[in-house]
């Protein structure tokens, strides 16, 4: 019997299957991915080392979909584009976030992306002793606003009278409009802070 021209399993296929399940809000463990791909669970272990390996494959495939590909001469443009892309990535896969933040990044592709960011910040004039902290701030910002984008349309629903909150909710935006406005406000504050940090170095 001839071998199929397209491999039934590969790291890319496994990672993409995990992302598809995550995006649909379904479980994406070894057994779930095997069922989704129509293969035995044991077959996956020829390509991946358990759940930790699957999470790292999903991280790589997530990066392939949302990675920023811009000239790196201007740190502001690069950071803004990266924050917008990462926010959408986390919003599309909120159930994956706890697993991503709970696992050390080991993939050369992922490490290269963070090296790009570190280089952009270093070339932009930021102090080298602060760059890792700035990267952590950017990551936390993107994760937080990604989860905010994935949140319900109504974040608060007070059942009793309040001094101020209910009035603000009645006149405020909801859903995607609220999330986008909040993100733009937050990113403006963050970028102003980074510019000020750079001025003071």
N, C-alpha and C positions, 0 to 999 in steps of 0.2 A: 504494500500500500504506500503510495507516494506521500511525502510530507507536505503539509499545507504551505502555500507560498507565503502566507502571512502568519507569523507565530501567534498561537492562541494566548500565550502568556509572555509578558516581559515586565520589567520594572515600570515602564511607562504605562502599560495597560493596567497594571495593578493599581498604581497611583491614581490614574484617571478614574478608575472604577470606585475607589475610595472617595474621591472628591464628588463624584456623581451621587453617591449614596448620602454623603454628608450634606450636599446642597439640597437634597430632597428631604432632609430631616430624618433619615433612616439610619439604623446601626451600620457601622462600617468596619467591623472587626474581621478577623480572618475568615470565619465561617460565612458572614454576610457577603463579603467580597467574592468568595468562591461561588456562592449561590448566584450572585449577580452575573458572574462570568460563565456559569455553567460548567465549572470544573470541581475537582475534589479539593478539599482544604489542604490536603497534604501536598498538592501540586504547587501551591503558593510558596512552600518552604524551599523550593528549588531556586527561588528568585529573591526571597526576603526572609529576614530573621525575626519572625514573630511580629507582634503588634508594634514594637518600637521601630522596627524596620519599615512597616507600613506607614507609620506616622511620618517618618523622614521622607519616604517616597512621595507622600501626599504634599509635604512641604515643598519638595522640589518641583512637583507638577503645578502647585499653586504659584510658585515663583515664575515658572515658565509662562503662565497665563497673565500674570499681573506685573511682571518685572518692568521697571522703568528703563527705557532705552533712549537716553537723551545725552547730548554733549555735556560734559561734566565741568565746563569752564565756570558756570555760574551756580554757586551752591544753592541760592534761593530757589531758582527754577527747579533744580534737581530735587531738593527736599520737598517742595510743594507737590510736585508730580508724584513722588514716592508716597507721601502721606495720603493723597487722594486714591492712589492705586491700592495701597494696603488697607485703607478703610473699606473699600469695596470688597476686597478679598475676604476680610474678616466678617463683613456683613453677609456675604454669600455663604459662609461656612461657620456660623457661630458655635456649633457644637464641637468643632475641631479645635477651637482656641485653647481650652484647658489642656489638651494633649500637646499642642504645639509649645505652649509656654512651660510645660512640665518636662520637656525633653531637651537635652543638650543638642545643639545643631552640629552635625558632623559632615553633611554632604559638601563636597568641594564646590558645587554650584551655588549653594546657599552661602557658604563662607566667602566665595568670590563676590557675591552681591553686597555683603556687608563690608568687604574690603573696598569695594567701589565707593560706598557711602563714606567710610572712614577717610578715604583718599580725597573725596570731594570736600569734606569738612576741613581736613588738614590743609589742602591747597587754598581753601577759602580764608585761612588765617586763624582758625580756632586753635586754642592751646591744646597741644597733644595730650596733656594730662586730663583734659576735660572731655575729649572726644567720645570715649566709651560711655561716659555718663550721658552725653547729649544723645547718642544713639539709643540708649535705654529709654530716655525721655520720649524720643520720637516713636519708638516701638509701643510704649505704653499709651501714647496719644492715639496712634492709629488703631490699636486694639480697642481702647475705650470707645472711640467714636464709631468703630465698626460695629460693636455690640449695640451702641445707641441706635444706629441705623437699622439694625435688625429687631429693635424693640417694638412693642405694640404701639398703635397710633396714640393711645392715651396712656401716658406714663403715670400720671397721678389721677386718682378718682376719689376725692375726699367725700365721705358719707356724712360728715358733720360740718357745721359752719367753721370757717377759718377766718383769721384776721386779714390775710392778703392773698393766699394761694388760690382760692376759688375764683376771685376776681381776675387774677392773671390768667388762669386757665380758660375762663369764658371768653376772654378777648385775644388769647394767644393762638399761635399756629399749631397744627396737629400733623402727625404722620411724617411723610418725607419732607414736607416744607419745613416743619419744626427741626427735624434732624439736620437738614442742609444748612439752615440758618445758624443753628448752634455750632455746627462744624466750622462754618466760615468765621464766626466770631472767635471760636477757640483757636483756629489756625492763624488768625490775625494777631491775637495776643501772643501766641507762641513765636511767630516769626519776628514780631517786634522785640520780644525778649532776647531772641538769638542775635538779632542785629545789635541790640544794646550790649550784649555780652561781647560781641566782636569788637565794638567800639572801645570797650574798656580794657581790652587785652593789650 
